[in-house]
């Protein structure tokens, strides 16, 4: 997975004419307001861009607008390419004779990105995470997009400035503008503090599958339970009918495991165990003195007592029909309950006749379901490394010529 952050740096510096003071009528340069416009045009690949016009809202034909024309330079020792000129940042000139520069945009300091020169400003260079943080470029979570931020400080503001050491508030931008004798490292360091750097934020990550493996295994559900079934069927003395009541409990434990590597799936184990454990609730329910009746019958059986005759007017055939009706009803309820394994149920007293039956039953247990286990391991890039993806485009020195 590759994640990128995009940055755009822009700056414009304009040389003011030598007669600038005469044009402004003695006003202080700190009193000027500056309007700087910039834009970016991205055209489809292979299609050249047409003429681009940025509407500034300024009418060049307005009598209150003065357009500064380029003046013919006078060659002399106070020029940019003189050691006493640009090479010394015009230290040997009076402030009144020193060239003036219009800086159009603020500057943002990204000099810490080069870590004092140990990181080079070139394509493919790796920058340590601590250097990124010191620069104000914060790398967050690639998947969620949280934590990405850009907090590099502003190092200078735009304005009309005197191109001289001590008068210009951004030493790096001044060097870039007028000093042609910078070493490559000095130029790179100054370059990163000479532009207004704008962050375009995190871009969508690019996924690349380096390797993919598939493995299939069989999972099994193992369980233990303790069933306890209690039933009462009472035949009516006068009517051809019977009442049916039942309490069934079968609490237990369940484990979903892969026997090939003895691994256990905790989610499926918890789900199936919960379904079985709920059956324990029915163990404590009592209806129609069912426990006492069962205890009495169990004791009579131990004493060797024979079964007593049924006290009912229904014939054996009618009782057989009642039993068949009850069995069909219970079988139908099992079919429509959609429970693969019943862990507990209660059937309230229900009336059964040879031709009609209605039962009210509450059940707990586990549904039959097919579960597919999927696992995907994604390895991310080391978040402590990042690359330059484009080469810097330097702007050239301002050319000054003077005696």
ABEGO torsion letter per residue (X at the ends): XBBBBBBBBBBBBBBBBAAAAAAAGGBBAAABBBBBBBBBBBBBBGBBBBBBBBBAGBBAABAABBBBBBBBBBBBAABAABAABAAAGGAABBAAABBBBBBABBBBBAAAAAGGGABBBBBGBBBBAAAAAAAGBBBBBAAAGBGBBBABBBABBBEBBBBBBGABABAAAAAAAABAABBAAAAAAAAAAABBBBBAEBBBBBBBBABBBBBBBBBBBBBBBBBBBBBBBBBBAABBBBBBBBBBBBBBBBBBBBAAAGBBBAAAAAAAAAAAAAAAAAAABBBGGAAAAAAAAAAAAAAGBBBBBBBBABBAAAAAAAAAAAAAAAAAAAAAAGBABBABBBBBBBBBBAABBBBBBBBBEBBBBBBBBBBBBBBBBBAABBBBABBBBBBBBBBBBBX
